[in-house]
């Protein structure tokens, strides 16, 4: 099992110097992946329920800096050489899929094939309203966008005719580095989200799960969903972040087949402290993964 770090993009993790320092230190320390999530807009008063907390509220203040993950990760990629970079997650139905195909393939190419595209369907109706995107049927929109993106990556001259996106005989270059594919992992912990993973995803990023027992239950559901759709669960990459994680949880997660344990932490505000902060995380967790 590998170790990931979800620390960039918000608050102190949106500062250029901190991004450089955390990314380079994590690369040296042997972390597998740097994750960065997305919200295009936040609102002071929301009627939408945040699905990753018991009270339905997101812990990030509405006024916090929250940078675009693809742009932020491009700086992290430039500061590193081997660590993977991942959106965790990009809210795909809020974006033009042709543009996302271009941006993701560009970042993948410039990073030497290190990108994982983590996506979600979104939960904030206010955010969709601000962007002029229908909140309803966003799951179906996401599936079609992924089909279109994969078509653009795969084909030299690509055409697509769907309900939400259409294009005819277009070229989108560059192509992703590895076999014209970028791994697309899906966020979300609901039954519907895991069925999407089983049906057409390359993996799952389970976020803010309430302990190992919750991971066990969700992985069992995911594997059953794979069986129902005739898919081998071993083909999926599984990454999880727990609300509270303890070193003693590692053996159970590894036995469950989790590929990556993601540590979610806010980095220090002073970039000069970032290397020691990353080293302390590595000292606490790396030996437990061996």
N, C-alpha and C positions, 0 to 999 in steps of 0.2 A: 504494500500500500504506500502511495506517495502522499506528500504533504503540500497542500496549496495554501495561498494567502490571499484573503479578500480584504484589502486594506486601502486600495487606491480609489480616488474619484470623488470623495465626499469630505468636506471640511478640510482638515489638515492634509488629507490625502489628495486634495485637489491642487496643492501647491507644487509648482514646477520643481523646486529644489528637493522637496520631500519625495516626489515621484522618482526623480533620478536616484536619490540616495536609497530609498526602500527597494527599488527595483534591482539596482546593482548589488546591494547587500543580499537580497533574497536569491539572486542568481548565484552568487558565490557560496551561499550557505547550502545550496542544493534543493531549494523549494522547487516543486514541479510546475506550478502555475501561478500567475498573478491574475486575480479576478477583479472585475470592475463592473458595477451595475449602472442602471439608467433610470432617471425620470427626467423628461423634457421640461415639465412644469410641476410645481408644487403649489398647493393652496393652503391658506391659513385655516379655513374651515371646510372640512370635507365630509360629505355624507356617504362616501364610499368606504367599504370595510377593507382594511388591510388584512390579507389572509395569513400572515406569518406571525401574528401575535394573538394572545388570548383576548385582549381588549379591543382588537380591530383597529388599532392606531399604530402608525409608523413612528418609530423612535427618532427619525431624522427630523430636525426642525425645518419648517418650510423655508426659512431664510438662509439655510446653509448653502454654501457653494456645492454644486453637483455638476461636474463637467461631463461632457459627451464621452462615452466610454471608448469609442473607436479612436477619437483624437487623443484622449489621455493615454490609451494603451500604445499609441504610436510613439509617444515619448518614452514609455517604459521599454518598448522594444528597442529603441535606439540606444538606451542605456545598458542593454544586456546582450547576451550572445546565445544562451541556450535555454533559458526558462521559457515555458509556454505562456501565452497571454490569452485571456478569455473574457468575453463579455458575460457578466453574471448578474442579471440578464439584460439583453437589449429587447425592447418591447416592439417586436417586429410589426404588428399591424398598424403601428403609428407611423411607419416609414414607407417610402416608395421602394418596392422590392428590387427594381432595376438598379436604383442608386445604391441600395445595400449590397447587392451583388458586386458592384464596382468597388465600393469602399472596402468591403471585406477581402476581396481578392487582392486589392492593392496593398492592404496591411499585411496579408498573408505573404505576398511576394516580398515586400520590403523587410519583413521579419525572418525570411528564410523558411517559410512554411510552419510558423509556430502558433498560428491563430486557431482557437476554438470559438465558434460562434454560438454562444449561449443565448437562447431566446425565450421570451414569455409572451403571453397573450395580453397582459395588463389587467389592472384591477380598478384603476381610478377613472370613473366616468368623467370627472372634471377635466382630466388630462386629455382624454379623447375629444371632449367638447372644444377645448382650446385649440386643438389641432384640426378640427373640422372632420374628424374620422368617426364613423358610426361605432358606438360601443357594442351594439347588438351584433351577433354573429362574428365576433372577433376571432373565435376559435377556427371557424371555417376559413376566414380571411387569412389567418396565419398559415394554415395548411397549404392553401393555394399559393401564398407568397413563397413558401419554402420550395414547392414544386417549380415555380418560375425561376427562383434563384439557382436551383440545381441545374435547370435547363440552360441557363445563361452561362454557368460555369462549365458545363459539359460540352456544349455544341459550339463549333466555330461560327456558324450562322444559325441563330436561335429564333424560334417562333413559339408562341404560346397563346392560347385562346381560352380564357377562363371567365368566371363570373366577375372577378375583382381586378384582373390584370390581363392585358392583351398587348402583344407586340409581334411584329412580323419581320423575319429576315434581318435581324440586327446582330451586330458584333459587339460584344463587351469583352474587352481585354484590359489587364492581363488575366490569365487563368490562374487558379490556385496551384500551389507548388506540387502537391502530392496527388497525382492521378486526377487532377481537375476537381478535387473535392476538398471542402473544409468540414471538419466534424461539426454537426449541428446538435447540440444538447439542449434539452428543454427543462426549464424551471417549472415550478408548481408542484404541490404535494397532494392535490386532490385526486380522486379516482379518474376524473376526466383528463387531467394532465398526464397521469401515468399511462392511460390508454393511448394518448397521443405518442408518448415515448415508445411504447411497445409497437405501435403501428408504423410510425415513419421517422422516429428520431434516431440519432446516433448515440444518445446517452441521456442521462438525467442528472440535473443539479438540484438535489434536495436541500432546501434552504431553511435554516432556523427550526430544525426539527427538535421535538421535545424529548431528547434522550435516545438511547440505543433501542429501547423497546419500540419507539415510534419508527425508527429506521427499519427494524425487523419487519414490522407489520406492512410498511409501505413497499419494501423490497419483495415480500411474499406476494403482495397484490400485483406488483409489476411483473413478476415472473409468471404468475397465473395468466395475466393479460397477454404475455408473449406466447404462452402455450395456446391460448384461444385463437390467436391470429397466425399461428404456425411459424413463430420466430424463435430463434435460439437466444435466450437471455444473455449468453456469454458474449454475444456480439455487441452488447451495450457497454458504454463507459459509465460508471457510477461514481459520482462525487457528492459528498454530503457535508453540510455545515450544521452543527448542533447549537442550540441556544446556550447550553452549558456543556462543555466537553472536558473530560478528565483523562489523564494518561491511562487509567485503567480501562477506558472504553475501547482502546485501540485493538486489543486482541479480538474482541467480539465483532468489531466492524470489519477487520481483516477476514475473519472466518466467514462473515456474511458475503464476502466478495466485493466489498467496497474498494474501488480503485484509488480514490483520493479523499483524504480528510482535509477539509478546507477550514482554516482558522480565520475567523472574522474578528478583526481588531482594528481600532483606529490608531494610526501612527502618531508619533510625537509631532508637535508643531514645529520644533526646531530640527531642521534637516541634519544638523551636526549630531543629533542624538539617534538618528535613524539606524545607523549601522549597529550600534549596541542593542537597540530595541529588537532588531531582526535576529541578531545573534542570540539574544536571550530566548526568543521563541524557538529558534533552531535547537538550542541546548535542551529546552524542555521537551520537545517533541520528536526530534529526529531519531534518537536512540530507541524510542518506543516503537518505531516503525520497522526496525531491523529484524 
